[in-house]
Amino acid sequence: MSSHHHKESMIGAFVSELEETFIALILGAMTLITFVNVVLRYGFNSGLIWGLEATSFLFAWLVLFGVSYAVKTTANLGVDAVLNVVSPRARRIMGLIAAAVCVIYAALLLKGAWDYWANFANLPQTTGRWFPTGFEEMKRTSYRSWYEVNDIPIPEILRFIEPLMNYGDAYEKIPRFIPYFILPFGALLLLIRFIQATIRIWTGVDESLIVSHEAEDDVDNVAHLNKED
């Protein structure tokens, strides 16, 4: 194995570890907030006012981040009844068509996600109905970074963004552009993962976008060996 491929594999392993850790942290945070809220509610007749909203945002991050990770690991479920009865060449062509449709879908999703998030981040939305043809001209009346969430108070560590995003005024709650950032970020990751999946199908590494049957094949092999014994 060349040093180049070795370096890529190390980087890939680091990115995968980072993604898995981030997903685990989101799950842990959701579980902890929900557990604390239940204890406070039934044990002390109290609760975290911002707990439900925080859990909702974390769940959105988990879903949108997890979708791209599922594409990366080929963990998406699908129906392969047709794929199993056609030739390998036809299977590859069908896989490429499906991957191309997914790339187009992810590109459209990224445009919509950016345009929605930009409205809260003092950034220009894109022009063009379907695909971006440029960026709109920004006016001061277009700035929306002062929009806040409903319940989550802003941590003191984030006060540095006030002169940058809120004209120096203090935030009482977290500005919406922070939790909403997962929209363009998750859509961008999804687009990248679909492009990578398309390349894997094109080069013959994978046959489709859905989960493989390697686990089922292993189970069948073990069952066959047990019968022979």
trRosetta pair geometry for C-beta under 8 A, 3 or more apart (Angstrom, degrees):
i j d omega theta_ij theta_ji phi_ij phi_ji
1 5 5.1 -111 -173 82 94 123
1 6 5.5 112 126 -60 116 92
2 5 5.0 93 59 12 82 98
2 6 6.8 -144 99 -5 43 90
3 6 5.3 -55 -145 40 35 115
3 7 6.1 40 154 -24 68 103
4 7 5.8 -54 -151 33 28 110
4 8 6.5 27 151 -17 63 105
5 8 5.5 -52 -147 36 35 112
5 9 6.3 36 155 -21 66 104
6 9 5.8 -54 -149 35 31 110
6 10 6.5 32 152 -19 64 105
7 10 5.7 -54 -151 35 33 111
7 11 6.4 30 153 -16 66 106
8 11 5.7 -55 -147 39 33 109
8 12 6.1 34 154 -20 66 108
9 12 5.5 -52 -144 38 31 114
9 13 6.2 34 155 -21 64 104
10 13 5.8 -53 -147 35 30 110
10 14 6.4 31 153 -20 63 105
11 14 5.7 -54 -149 35 32 112
11 15 6.3 30 154 -18 66 105
12 15 5.8 -54 -146 37 31 109
12 16 6.3 30 156 -18 65 107
13 16 5.7 -54 -146 38 30 111
13 17 6.3 32 154 -20 64 107
14 17 5.7 -55 -148 37 29 111
14 18 6.3 31 152 -21 64 107
15 18 5.6 -54 -148 35 31 114
15 19 6.3 32 154 -19 65 105
16 19 5.7 -53 -147 36 31 111
16 20 6.2 28 157 -15 65 108
16 72 7.9 -169 -103 134 91 137
17 20 5.9 -56 -144 40 29 109
17 21 6.2 31 156 -20 64 109
18 21 5.8 -56 -147 37 28 111
18 22 6.3 28 155 -20 63 107
19 22 5.8 -56 -148 35 29 111
19 23 6.4 29 155 -17 64 106
19 65 7.5 -177 -156 170 89 105
19 69 5.4 161 163 -104 133 119
19 72 7.9 18 117 58 175 157
20 23 5.8 -53 -147 37 31 111
20 24 6.3 33 153 -19 64 107
20 69 7.9 135 -74 -151 61 143
21 24 5.6 -56 -148 38 31 112
21 25 6.3 33 153 -22 66 105
22 25 5.7 -51 -147 33 31 112
22 26 6.6 33 153 -19 63 102
22 65 6.8 -108 117 172 120 152
23 26 5.8 -52 -151 33 32 111
23 27 6.5 31 152 -16 64 106
23 62 6.6 95 -144 -136 75 79
23 65 6.4 -166 -87 113 86 122
23 66 6.2 95 -122 -84 123 90
23 69 6.8 -42 -60 -7 141 170
24 27 5.7 -55 -149 39 33 111
24 28 6.1 34 153 -20 66 108
25 28 5.6 -54 -144 38 31 113
25 29 6.2 32 156 -20 65 105
26 29 5.8 -54 -146 36 29 110
26 30 6.4 30 154 -18 63 106
26 58 5.3 168 -164 -172 89 95
26 61 5.6 -147 -127 99 140 114
26 62 4.7 177 129 -79 139 93
26 65 7.3 148 -15 48 160 144
27 30 5.8 -56 -149 36 30 111
27 31 6.3 28 155 -17 65 108
27 62 6.7 99 -66 -116 70 135
28 31 5.7 -57 -147 38 30 110
28 32 6.1 28 157 -19 66 109
29 32 5.8 -54 -142 37 29 110
29 33 6.2 27 160 -16 65 107
29 58 5.7 -146 95 -130 114 150
30 33 6.2 -58 -146 38 26 106
30 34 6.2 21 159 -14 63 112
30 55 5.4 95 -138 -137 81 84
30 58 4.8 -170 -73 111 95 138
30 59 6.5 92 -111 -65 139 76
30 62 7.2 -27 -33 -37 144 144
31 34 6.0 -62 -147 41 26 108
31 35 6.1 26 157 -20 65 111
32 35 5.8 -56 -144 37 27 111
32 36 6.3 25 159 -16 64 108
33 36 6.0 -56 -146 38 28 109
33 37 6.3 29 155 -20 63 110
33 48 6.8 -93 -163 62 87 156
33 51 5.1 169 171 -147 103 89
33 54 5.8 -136 -147 95 163 122
33 55 5.5 -160 94 -69 133 96
33 58 7.7 149 22 9 144 152
34 37 5.7 -57 -148 37 29 113
34 38 6.4 30 155 -20 65 105
34 51 7.3 136 -86 173 41 116
34 55 6.1 80 -63 -104 92 143
35 38 5.9 -55 -150 34 30 110
35 39 6.5 28 154 -16 65 107
36 39 5.8 -56 -148 38 32 111
36 40 6.2 28 156 -16 67 109
36 48 6.5 48 109 -22 111 128
36 51 7.3 -152 82 -113 98 134
37 40 5.8 -57 -143 40 29 108
37 41 6.0 28 159 -21 65 111
37 47 5.3 44 -151 -149 79 93
37 48 5.2 -85 -91 28 91 99
37 51 4.3 136 -79 162 131 167
37 52 7.7 113 -133 -53 163 69
38 41 5.8 -57 -143 36 27 110
38 42 6.2 -6 171 9 65 111
39 42 6.9 -72 -137 50 20 86
39 43 5.1 -14 179 13 62 131
39 44 7.5 33 137 5 69 100
40 43 6.5 -58 -106 53 14 93
40 44 5.1 -48 -153 50 56 111
40 46 4.6 -74 174 83 101 86
40 47 4.8 149 104 -91 119 44
40 48 6.7 112 42 -22 157 72
41 44 7.7 11 -20 54 8 68
41 45 7.2 33 -166 -119 37 23
41 46 6.9 -117 -84 69 38 38
41 47 4.8 32 -73 -76 85 110
47 51 6.5 -97 169 14 92 137
48 51 3.5 99 84 -45 111 108
48 54 7.8 -41 132 22 130 130
49 151 5.3 -148 131 -163 90 121
50 53 5.5 -65 -163 50 62 110
50 54 5.4 64 141 -28 88 109
50 151 4.0 179 -103 129 72 103
50 152 4.3 116 -161 -91 132 56
50 153 6.7 -115 -48 -1 154 71
51 54 5.8 -61 -145 38 26 109
51 55 6.2 24 159 -18 65 109
52 55 5.8 -56 -147 37 29 110
52 56 6.4 32 153 -22 64 106
52 151 7.7 53 57 48 83 157
53 56 5.6 -53 -150 33 32 114
53 57 6.6 30 154 -16 65 103
53 149 6.2 133 163 166 139 123
53 150 5.8 -160 -98 59 152 101
53 151 4.6 152 13 45 145 115
53 152 5.7 -133 99 -37 123 96
54 57 5.9 -55 -150 37 32 108
54 58 6.2 31 153 -17 66 108
54 151 7.9 -96 -30 89 81 107
54 152 5.6 116 -72 -92 91 121
55 58 5.6 -55 -144 40 32 112
55 59 6.2 36 154 -23 65 104
56 59 5.7 -52 -148 33 29 112
56 60 6.6 31 152 -19 62 103
57 60 5.6 -53 -152 34 34 113
57 61 6.5 35 150 -17 66 103
57 149 7.7 -36 -60 -120 139 148
57 152 7.7 -34 5 -32 147 152
57 179 4.3 -59 -147 -152 132 135
58 61 5.5 -51 -150 37 35 113
58 62 6.3 38 150 -23 66 104
59 62 5.4 -50 -146 34 33 114
59 63 6.4 32 156 -18 66 104
60 63 5.9 -53 -146 36 30 108
60 64 6.2 15 163 -6 66 112
60 179 7.6 75 68 169 131 101
60 182 6.2 138 124 80 96 146
61 64 6.3 -64 -139 46 25 100
61 65 5.7 16 165 -11 65 118
61 179 7.7 -97 -53 -157 109 78
61 182 4.8 -133 -105 -96 72 157
61 186 7.8 -162 -140 -63 48 127
62 65 6.2 -62 -137 45 20 104
62 66 5.6 18 163 -20 61 119
63 66 5.8 -62 -139 40 21 108
63 67 6.5 31 159 -32 61 100
64 67 5.9 -37 -146 17 30 115
64 68 7.7 23 158 -8 55 99
64 182 5.1 120 73 154 143 110
64 183 7.1 -88 -139 -96 164 37
64 185 7.9 91 130 82 125 81
64 186 3.2 -21 157 -139 110 166
64 187 7.7 -41 -165 -42 115 59
64 190 8.0 -82 -171 -41 74 119
65 68 6.6 -62 -165 37 35 103
65 69 6.5 29 145 -15 67 113
65 182 6.9 -71 -46 -151 91 114
65 186 5.8 -97 -66 -106 49 102
65 189 7.2 27 -131 67 55 161
66 69 5.3 -59 -146 41 40 114
66 70 6.1 46 155 -26 72 102
67 70 5.8 -53 -151 31 29 112
67 71 6.8 28 151 -16 62 102
67 186 6.9 68 47 -180 112 110
67 190 5.9 -7 110 -95 110 115
68 71 5.6 -51 -152 34 37 112
68 72 6.4 41 149 -23 66 105
68 186 6.4 -160 -18 -162 121 67
68 189 3.8 2 -127 126 173 106
68 190 4.5 -115 -85 -77 95 58
68 192 7.4 39 -155 59 125 90
68 193 4.6 165 -162 -12 80 144
69 72 5.4 -51 -149 34 35 116
69 73 6.3 13 159 -1 68 109
69 75 7.8 -3 121 30 72 130
69 193 7.8 -117 -65 -99 18 153
70 73 6.3 -66 -141 49 28 95
70 75 4.3 -100 -150 67 75 104
70 76 5.4 97 145 -61 111 76
71 74 7.5 22 -174 -77 31 39
71 75 8.0 -77 -41 38 18 76
71 76 6.5 21 -88 -31 57 121
71 102 8.0 161 -128 167 133 143
71 190 6.6 100 10 -141 150 67
71 193 4.0 103 95 137 123 131
71 194 6.1 -50 -179 -68 150 63
71 197 5.9 -88 172 -42 96 139
71 209 7.0 -26 -139 -164 82 102
72 193 4.8 -87 -61 -132 79 116
72 196 7.0 22 -115 81 74 140
72 197 7.8 -124 -98 -59 34 98
74 197 7.4 140 -82 -121 85 111
74 206 6.2 -168 -91 -125 144 142
74 209 7.0 -155 -128 -173 80 37
74 210 7.1 58 -173 120 83 16
74 211 5.9 133 141 -106 78 44
74 212 6.2 37 130 -19 133 91
75 211 5.6 29 -145 -88 31 103
76 209 6.1 -8 57 138 133 88
76 210 5.3 -93 92 -119 86 57
76 211 6.3 -165 67 -35 38 80
77 210 6.4 23 -180 -154 16 105
77 211 5.9 -13 -91 7 48 119
78 208 7.2 -128 73 140 149 131
78 209 7.1 86 -29 84 155 83
78 210 3.2 -103 28 -97 123 142
78 211 7.2 162 19 19 84 72
79 82 7.8 59 124 9 92 87
80 83 4.2 -54 -164 45 83 121
80 84 5.6 87 134 -32 92 96
80 208 6.9 176 -108 43 114 168
80 210 6.2 -150 -59 70 109 144
81 84 6.3 -60 -154 30 25 110
81 85 7.3 4 157 -6 58 111
82 85 6.3 -74 -156 40 34 100
82 86 6.5 20 158 -16 72 114
82 94 7.5 -157 115 -159 115 167
83 86 6.4 -67 -145 35 30 104
83 91 5.1 80 -157 -128 84 100
83 94 6.5 -150 -98 84 87 143
83 95 7.8 67 -120 -60 124 92
83 207 7.4 117 -176 139 130 118
83 208 6.2 -30 -123 -58 159 146
86 90 3.9 -97 161 91 123 130
86 91 5.4 159 87 -57 105 77
86 94 7.1 92 69 -9 157 138
87 90 4.7 91 54 11 80 101
87 91 6.8 -139 96 -8 40 89
88 91 5.4 -54 -144 36 32 116
88 92 6.3 35 156 -22 66 103
88 207 7.6 -90 -147 -124 79 118
89 92 5.8 -54 -152 33 30 110
89 93 6.6 28 151 -17 64 105
90 93 5.6 -52 -147 37 35 111
90 94 6.2 34 155 -17 67 106
91 94 5.9 -55 -147 39 29 109
91 95 6.2 33 152 -21 63 108
91 207 5.5 -9 140 -173 119 111
91 208 7.1 -77 174 -54 94 102
92 95 5.5 -54 -148 36 31 114
92 96 6.4 31 154 -19 65 104
92 201 6.6 155 -153 175 74 91
92 204 7.5 -24 -117 -99 132 69
92 207 6.6 -87 -85 -143 65 69
93 96 5.8 -54 -150 35 31 110
93 97 6.5 32 152 -19 65 103
94 97 5.7 -51 -148 34 34 112
94 98 6.3 33 154 -16 66 106
94 208 7.6 -15 101 -102 94 102
95 98 5.8 -55 -147 39 31 110
95 99 6.2 31 154 -20 65 108
95 201 4.6 -157 129 -149 121 138
95 206 7.4 -169 -177 117 148 87
95 207 5.7 -157 -63 159 155 49
95 208 4.4 -125 -110 -98 110 59
95 209 6.8 160 -153 -19 85 75
96 99 5.5 -53 -144 38 32 113
96 100 6.3 36 155 -23 65 103
96 198 6.8 79 -136 -149 67 84
96 201 5.6 -176 -76 120 69 129
96 202 6.5 83 -104 -78 113 76
97 100 5.8 -53 -149 33 30 112
97 101 6.6 31 152 -18 63 104
98 101 5.8 -53 -151 35 33 112
98 102 6.4 32 151 -18 65 107
98 208 7.0 21 61 -151 145 85
98 209 5.9 -130 119 3 122 123
99 102 5.5 -55 -150 37 34 113
99 103 6.4 38 151 -23 66 102
99 194 6.4 160 -164 -176 76 84
99 197 5.7 -157 -128 109 116 98
99 198 4.0 150 152 -94 134 83
99 201 5.6 -162 -31 26 153 148
99 209 6.1 161 -83 -59 80 116
100 103 5.6 -49 -148 32 33 113
100 104 6.6 32 153 -16 64 103
100 198 6.8 92 -66 -118 56 130
101 104 5.9 -55 -152 37 32 110
101 105 6.3 34 150 -20 65 107
102 105 5.5 -52 -145 38 33 115
102 106 6.2 33 155 -20 66 105
102 194 4.6 -155 122 -140 107 131
102 197 7.6 -20 87 74 145 134
102 198 7.9 -169 66 -59 107 103
102 209 6.6 120 -24 -100 160 163
103 106 5.8 -54 -147 37 29 110
103 107 6.4 32 153 -21 63 105
103 191 6.9 76 -148 -149 64 72
103 194 4.8 -178 -83 125 65 124
103 195 6.0 87 -116 -74 115 67
103 198 6.1 -3 -52 -42 129 144
104 107 5.7 -54 -149 34 31 113
104 108 6.5 30 153 -16 65 104
105 108 5.9 -57 -152 38 31 109
105 109 6.2 31 151 -19 65 109
106 109 5.4 -53 -145 38 33 115
106 110 6.3 39 153 -25 65 102
106 187 6.6 158 -169 -171 74 74
106 190 4.7 -157 -132 117 117 99
106 191 3.9 166 137 -87 123 69
106 194 5.0 -178 -7 15 151 146
107 110 5.7 -49 -148 31 31 113
107 111 6.8 32 153 -18 62 101
107 131 6.8 -1 143 -114 119 98
107 191 5.9 93 -71 -119 58 124
108 111 5.8 -52 -153 32 34 111
108 112 6.5 27 154 -12 65 107
108 130 6.6 -46 -111 -171 101 77
108 131 7.5 -74 -90 -81 68 69
109 112 5.9 -59 -149 42 32 108
109 113 5.9 31 155 -20 68 111
109 187 4.7 -158 122 -135 97 116
109 190 6.8 -21 84 79 140 140
109 191 7.7 -168 64 -58 101 97
110 113 5.7 -55 -140 39 29 111
110 114 6.2 30 160 -19 65 106
110 184 6.6 70 -155 -144 70 70
110 187 4.0 168 -91 137 63 119
110 188 5.8 91 -124 -73 119 58
110 190 7.7 -162 -62 62 95 100
110 191 5.4 -11 -46 -38 137 138
111 114 6.0 -56 -147 36 26 108
111 115 6.3 22 158 -16 63 109
111 126 5.8 -83 -151 52 91 147
111 128 7.7 -80 -153 86 143 108
111 130 7.6 100 65 157 165 35
111 131 6.5 -144 -65 -129 152 38
111 132 5.5 -168 -117 -43 111 92
112 115 5.9 -57 -145 38 30 109
112 116 6.3 26 158 -17 65 108
112 187 7.9 -176 62 -111 78 162
113 116 5.9 -58 -148 37 29 108
113 117 6.1 19 159 -11 66 112
113 183 4.0 -170 -160 153 101 91
113 184 4.6 165 123 -79 106 54
113 186 7.4 -137 -150 63 160 85
113 187 4.2 174 22 -9 154 148
114 117 6.0 -63 -142 44 28 104
114 118 5.8 33 161 -28 67 110
114 125 7.3 139 121 -137 84 62
114 126 6.3 55 97 -16 125 113
114 132 7.9 -12 69 -70 143 135
114 183 7.9 -171 -58 115 31 100
114 184 4.5 76 -83 -105 66 122
114 187 7.6 -113 -34 69 78 141
115 118 5.9 -48 -137 31 25 114
115 119 7.1 38 157 -30 55 99
115 125 4.3 57 -135 -147 81 107
115 126 5.8 -87 -74 28 99 84
116 119 6.2 -53 -170 16 31 115
116 180 7.4 -127 123 -178 96 125
116 183 6.1 -75 78 143 117 160
117 120 6.2 -71 -166 42 44 99
117 121 5.9 17 149 -7 79 125
117 123 7.8 4 112 53 81 124
117 177 6.6 97 -173 -139 81 77
117 180 5.0 173 -117 134 87 108
117 181 6.4 99 -151 -104 137 38
117 183 5.0 -179 -55 67 117 121
117 184 5.0 -98 27 -18 150 109
118 121 5.6 -76 -133 50 35 102
118 123 4.1 -98 -142 83 90 95
118 124 6.3 -36 177 88 140 20
118 125 4.9 169 80 -78 138 63
119 125 6.7 20 -60 -63 79 114
119 142 7.9 -103 -133 177 63 84
119 144 5.1 5 157 39 68 148
120 144 5.0 -73 -104 104 42 108
120 145 6.3 100 168 -99 52 48
120 147 5.4 -80 -130 53 98 126
120 175 7.2 158 169 160 104 94
120 176 4.7 -86 -159 90 147 105
120 177 4.1 -177 121 -73 99 83
120 180 5.7 71 57 54 148 151
121 144 7.9 -2 5 70 30 86
121 145 6.0 62 -132 -92 22 98
121 165 7.8 -57 -151 -133 52 120
121 177 4.0 128 -80 -139 80 138
121 180 7.9 -141 -45 83 104 115
121 181 7.8 92 -79 -88 136 84
122 138 7.7 66 180 -158 64 140
122 142 7.9 116 -134 106 53 85
122 143 4.8 12 -108 -131 91 89
122 144 7.2 -169 -64 40 58 54
122 145 4.6 -30 -30 -33 102 123
122 165 6.3 -161 0 -137 134 76
122 177 8.0 -47 6 -69 74 161
123 138 7.7 -89 -172 -90 20 136
124 135 4.1 82 107 175 134 109
124 136 4.9 -169 -169 60 104 71
124 137 7.2 -11 -122 -98 130 3
124 138 4.8 -107 -77 -57 94 99
124 142 7.9 32 -106 129 61 152
125 135 7.2 153 86 -151 29 70
125 136 5.3 15 64 16 77 123
126 132 3.7 -69 -168 -118 141 105
126 133 7.4 121 171 33 94 51
126 134 7.0 146 -157 82 70 31
126 135 6.0 -58 -108 -99 50 58
126 136 7.3 130 180 -15 5 85
127 132 6.8 86 57 -155 50 64
127 133 5.0 -66 95 63 94 91
127 134 4.8 -2 38 64 117 81
127 135 6.7 -169 -6 -102 90 6
127 136 5.6 130 -60 -64 92 75
128 131 5.5 -55 144 84 142 46
128 132 5.2 157 42 -136 134 20
128 133 3.6 134 -60 -4 117 95
128 134 7.3 126 -24 24 103 63
132 135 7.8 10 -168 -68 116 61
138 142 5.4 -130 -154 63 68 140
138 143 7.9 64 -177 -62 108 75
139 142 4.9 105 58 -9 71 103
140 143 6.0 -29 -168 -3 47 114
143 146 7.5 65 132 -5 96 93
144 147 5.3 6 165 -13 87 116
145 165 4.2 -121 154 -180 144 95
145 166 6.2 -127 112 -73 102 64
145 175 5.9 12 178 -169 71 144
145 177 5.8 -29 -127 -12 79 138
146 165 7.9 171 -66 139 53 82
146 166 5.4 107 -98 -128 79 87
146 167 7.7 -21 -72 15 116 102
146 169 7.2 23 -121 69 114 131
146 175 7.2 -88 -138 -121 16 110
147 175 6.6 90 78 -158 57 76
147 176 4.6 -30 109 12 104 125
147 177 7.7 106 64 -30 97 79
148 171 6.2 151 -98 -157 121 97
148 172 6.5 24 -146 62 171 81
148 173 3.9 109 171 70 124 105
148 174 6.6 129 -155 73 82 36
148 175 5.7 -67 -100 -102 62 45
148 176 6.4 175 -140 -34 11 81
149 152 5.1 14 85 34 139 99
149 173 5.1 -132 60 150 72 125
149 174 5.1 10 16 66 118 89
149 175 7.7 116 -13 168 78 6
149 176 5.8 137 -60 -87 69 72
149 179 6.6 54 -71 15 132 136
150 173 7.1 -166 83 -156 9 166
151 173 6.9 111 76 -127 9 130
152 173 5.8 96 72 -162 57 93
152 174 4.8 -17 98 10 111 117
153 172 7.0 -69 -130 161 74 59
153 173 6.0 -83 -107 -110 34 57
153 174 7.4 79 120 -30 15 79
154 158 5.4 -111 -177 73 98 121
154 159 7.2 116 132 -74 121 65
154 171 4.5 72 -25 103 158 116
154 172 6.9 142 6 124 106 16
154 173 6.0 124 -34 170 86 14
154 174 5.0 146 -91 -77 75 54
154 175 7.6 35 -93 -14 125 68
155 158 5.2 89 67 5 81 101
156 159 5.6 -18 -167 -21 51 117
157 160 7.9 -32 163 1 45 101
158 161 5.7 -24 175 12 79 114
158 171 7.7 -42 110 56 109 139
158 174 7.3 29 88 -119 164 83
158 178 7.7 -10 -147 -88 149 155
159 162 5.7 -23 -173 -7 60 118
159 170 7.6 -19 -137 -132 97 84
159 171 7.8 -157 -114 36 60 98
160 163 7.6 -48 -177 27 47 96
160 164 7.5 29 139 -1 67 117
161 164 5.3 -72 -158 51 53 112
161 165 5.0 0 162 15 93 120
161 166 7.4 73 122 -1 78 100
161 171 7.9 7 81 -10 100 137
161 175 7.3 -117 114 16 135 135
162 165 6.9 -73 -120 53 19 80
162 166 4.8 -50 -150 50 62 115
162 168 6.2 61 139 -143 94 22
162 169 6.6 -134 -170 76 105 38
162 170 6.0 -14 -131 -107 149 41
162 171 6.1 -142 -94 -10 100 91
163 166 7.7 -33 -53 55 12 72
163 167 7.9 -22 -145 164 39 11
163 168 5.0 29 -109 -89 67 67
165 175 6.4 -93 125 -13 140 176
165 177 7.3 -135 -158 43 144 141
166 169 4.8 -102 143 60 105 83
166 170 7.6 157 110 -52 144 3
166 171 6.0 -163 -49 -57 167 90
166 175 7.1 -146 -63 -76 116 136
171 174 7.1 61 153 -108 139 18
171 175 5.8 -89 -118 -46 143 88
174 178 5.5 -87 172 51 108 136
174 179 6.8 80 121 -22 132 103
175 178 5.7 103 74 -8 76 99
176 179 6.6 -64 -157 47 49 92
176 180 5.3 35 155 -13 81 124
177 180 5.7 -66 -132 53 30 109
177 181 6.4 60 160 -57 63 87
178 181 6.0 -33 -163 -11 27 114
179 182 7.0 -30 173 4 51 106
180 183 5.5 -17 177 0 71 118
181 184 6.9 -59 -166 44 50 91
181 185 5.7 37 147 -12 79 123
182 185 5.5 -70 -134 54 33 110
182 186 5.0 35 168 -24 75 114
183 186 6.4 -50 -132 36 14 104
183 187 6.5 9 160 -12 53 112
184 187 5.6 -60 -143 42 32 111
184 188 6.0 36 158 -23 68 106
185 188 5.8 -53 -148 35 28 111
185 189 6.5 28 154 -17 62 106
186 189 5.7 -53 -147 37 33 112
186 190 6.3 35 153 -21 65 105
187 190 5.5 -52 -147 35 33 114
187 191 6.5 36 153 -20 64 103
188 191 5.7 -52 -149 34 32 112
188 192 6.5 31 153 -17 65 105
189 192 5.7 -55 -149 37 32 111
189 193 6.2 31 154 -19 67 107
190 193 5.7 -55 -145 37 30 111
190 194 6.4 29 156 -18 65 105
191 194 5.9 -56 -147 36 29 108
191 195 6.4 30 154 -18 63 106
192 195 5.7 -56 -151 36 31 112
192 196 6.4 31 152 -17 65 106
193 196 5.6 -53 -148 38 33 112
193 197 6.2 35 152 -21 66 105
194 197 5.4 -50 -144 37 34 113
194 198 6.4 40 152 -23 64 101
194 209 8.0 1 -128 -121 77 130
195 198 5.6 -50 -150 32 32 114
195 199 6.6 32 151 -18 63 103
196 199 5.6 -54 -152 35 34 112
196 200 6.5 35 150 -21 66 103
197 200 5.5 -51 -148 34 35 113
197 201 6.5 33 153 -17 65 102
197 206 6.9 -47 -158 57 74 149
197 209 5.6 55 167 -112 143 88
198 201 5.8 -55 -150 37 32 108
198 202 6.2 33 151 -21 66 109
199 202 5.5 -54 -144 38 32 114
199 203 6.1 17 161 -7 67 110
200 203 6.2 -62 -141 46 26 100
200 205 4.1 -78 -161 66 83 117
200 206 4.4 40 132 14 114 106
201 204 7.7 45 -178 -69 28 22
201 205 7.5 -77 -60 53 24 75
201 206 5.3 -53 -77 79 65 89
201 207 6.9 71 -127 -157 86 11
201 208 7.1 64 -106 -88 121 21
201 209 7.7 -40 -56 -57 132 70
206 209 7.7 83 135 -80 138 34
206 212 7.7 -119 -138 -67 92 114
207 212 7.9 105 36 -105 102 95
212 215 7.9 121 97 3 80 77
213 216 4.5 -44 -172 43 86 117
213 217 5.8 95 125 -28 85 94
214 217 5.6 -54 -147 36 33 113
214 218 6.4 35 154 -22 65 103
215 218 5.7 -52 -151 33 32 112
215 219 6.6 33 151 -19 64 103
216 219 5.6 -52 -150 35 35 112
216 220 6.4 35 152 -18 66 104
217 220 5.7 -54 -148 37 33 111
217 221 6.3 35 153 -21 65 104
218 221 5.7 -53 -148 34 32 112
218 222 6.4 31 154 -17 65 104
219 222 5.8 -55 -149 37 31 110
219 223 6.3 31 153 -18 65 107
220 223 5.6 -55 -146 38 32 112
220 224 6.2 35 153 -22 65 105
221 224 5.6 -53 -148 34 31 112
221 225 6.4 31 153 -18 64 105
222 225 5.7 -54 -149 36 32 112
222 226 6.4 34 152 -21 65 104
223 226 5.7 -52 -149 34 33 113
223 227 6.6 35 153 -21 64 102
224 227 5.8 -53 -153 32 33 112
224 228 6.7 33 150 -19 64 104
225 228 5.6 -53 -151 34 35 112
225 229 6.5 36 151 -21 66 103
226 229 5.6 -52 -150 33 35 113
